[in-house]
């Protein structure tokens, strides 16, 4: 009887999609692509030697070389031959105008990512205020000084990313740290589409307020300062791509 009742239950139209297997080379390329999106490698940087990189990723040399070919085809890097060669990170081939148009077409998606960032990064800042070490505070102060002194967009992005990821690490919550990385990696197009000098002053001042609250171990203020920073950043990005800010 129980079996008959179970068989009679409606499925409510639920469908289960097939799992699409990803090749190891694609997974390796995705890991490296993520590192680039997070600003850990910037144009002009050379990736580590192939044997070292393959060991770091836990893949064979053959798999790594296939991953590098994928990234080269996508325009992320170029392969140079010879003793001084290697995998060199390249700048985007697209103009700022093209990037802004792509961003404009995905504005709703990025708005959701910024809402997600506001939630998780405010939580990260709050926890960091309670758990951060003196060494981490010193590191964030150094990073903050670097942000204000960067003249090119890629170096600015790298330092800005280091500040946010440093706070996430100081939260001592690996799920939050992973979420912050995911959101920043997803937002790389928005960061590339915005002239960094337009947001430099507001970014530095916001980071100073966040760090001051963290150093004071003021969890509530750290959360508020980070949330305000994320909201202001998104408003600046939207203003630029919608033509409301020159």
N, C-alpha and C positions, 0 to 999 in steps of 0.2 A: 504493500500500500504506500509506504513512504517513498519507494522508488518511483511509483506512478505519479505521485504528487510532485516529486522533484523533476521528473521528465516533463511535467505539464507546465512548469514555471516559464513565463515568457522571457525571452532574451533581451527585450527592450531595445532591440536594434544595435546592441553592442557589437563592434567589430574589432578584431585584433589584427593589427598590421604585421606583415612578415618582417622578420629581422633581416636587415641587409648587412652582409658581412663586409667589413672594411679590411683592406689589405694592410699588412704591417708597414709597408712603405708609406701608405696614406696616413696612417696613425702617426708615424714618425714625422712626416711633413707637417701634420696638424700641430704637433707639439712645438716644432720650431716656428711655425707660423704664429702660434700663440705668444712665444717669447718675443717675436718681432712686434706684434701688436701691443704688447705690454711695455715696449720701449727698452727692453733689456739688450736688444741689439738695434743699432741705428745705422742709417746709410753711411757706408765707408768702413764699418766694422767688418772684421774677418771672423768667420766662425772658427771654433777650435779645430785642430787637425782631425782628419776623418776618423782615424782609429780611436782617438780620445772621445770624439763626439758619438761614435757608434757605441762605445762602452757606456757612456753616460745615458744614452737612450735605451740600452739593452737590446740592440739589434746588430745584425751582421753588417759587414762593410758593403756587401751587395745591396742590402735593403736600404742602408743610408744613402748610397749613391743614387738609388732610384728616387728616394725622398727629395734629394737635392735637385734632381732633374725636374721633379714636379714643381718645386718652388721657383726654379729658374724659368720654367715655362709660364708661371704665373707672374713673373716680373719682380719677385722678392729679392733675388740675388743673381749674381753672375759668377760663372766658374772661370777662374783664371789659371792657366797652366804654368808650369815651371816652378823653380825653387821658391820663388816669392809669391806664388799663386795661392789659390784656395777659393773658398766660397765667400764672396764679398757681398754684403747687404747693399741693395740699391735703393735709391729714392723712388717714390711713386712716379709712374710715367704720366699720370693724369694731372691736369691743371687743377688749381683750387676751384675754378668755376665748374669744372666737370664733377669734382667731388661734392661740391655744394648742391648741384643738381641731383646727384644720386641720393644725397642725404635728404633733400626736399621730398623725394618720392617715397622715402621710408620714415617720414617724420613721426608717425604714430608709433612705429616700432621702437624708435630711439627714445620717445617720450616714456614708454614703459620701462625701458632700461634705466632711464634716469630716476624714475620713481623707485625702482629696485635698488639703485645705487644709494639713494637717499636713506632708504630703510636700513640696508646692511652696513653702510659706511658710518652712519650715525651710531649704530650699535657697536661697531668696531672702535670708534673714537671713545665712546663711553667706557667700554671695557678696558681700553688702553689706559685711560686715566686712572684706573684702579690697579693695573697690573704692570705697567711699563717699568723697565729698569733704567738706571742712570746711564748705562752704556747706550741703550736705545734712544734715550733723550738726546744724548750727544750726537748720535748719528742723524737724527731728524733735524737737529739744528744745522748740521753741516749740509744736509740735503736742501734745507730751506734757503741757505745762503747761495747754493748753486742755482736754484730756480731763479732767483732775482738777477743772477749774472749771466744767464744764458741768452745768447743773441740769435740762435737759430732754432727753428721749430722742433727739430728732432732731439736736440740736446735738452730743450725745455720739456718736451714730452717725457723724456727718459727720467729727468729729475723729478718732475711732477708725479710720475708713476711710482718712483721710488719712495716718495713721501707717503702716498696713500697706502702702498703695500707695506711700508714700514709700520704704519699705524695698525694695519690689519694684523700683521705678525705680532705686534705688541699686545693685541687683544687676548692672546693665548687661546684662541678658539679656532681650530683648523677649518671648521665648516664655514665660519665667517670669512676667514682668510681666502678660502677657495671661492666663495661667492663674490668677494671683492675682485679677485683676479678675473673671474668669468665676466663680470660686468664691464670692467675696464677693457678687456680683450674685445668684447662685443662693440664697444664704443669707439674703436680706433678710427673708423671713417669720420666720425664727428670731430675728433681731435684734429685729424689731418685737414679737414675742410675749413678750419677756423684759423685766421692769422693770429699767431700766439701773442704778438705784441699788443693786440687789442685787449686780451684778457690777462696780460702779465701782471699789471698793477693790482687788479682785484684778486687774482689768484694768490699773490704773495701776501697781501694783507689778510685774506681769509685764512691762509695757512698759519700765519702768525697768531691769529686769534685761537685757532684750534689747538696749536701747540701750547699756547699759554694756559689754556684750560686743562690740557693733559698734564702739563708740568705741575699745575696747582692741584692735581688729582680731583678736579671738579667734574664728576661724571655728567651731571645734567648740562653744564655749560658746554662741555666737549660735544655732547650729542647735538645740542642746539646749534652750535657753531658749524659743525659739519653739515647738518641738514640745510642750514642757510646757504652754505657754500655751494652745495650741489644744486639747489634751486636757482641761485644766482648764475651759476655756470651755464645751466640749461637755458635760462632766459637770454644770456649773451649769445649762445650758439644759435638759438632760434632767431634772434634779432638779426644776426649776420646773414643766415641763409634765406630769411624772408625779406631781406633788403631794408630792414628798419634801422640798421646800424652800418655806417660807412666803414 
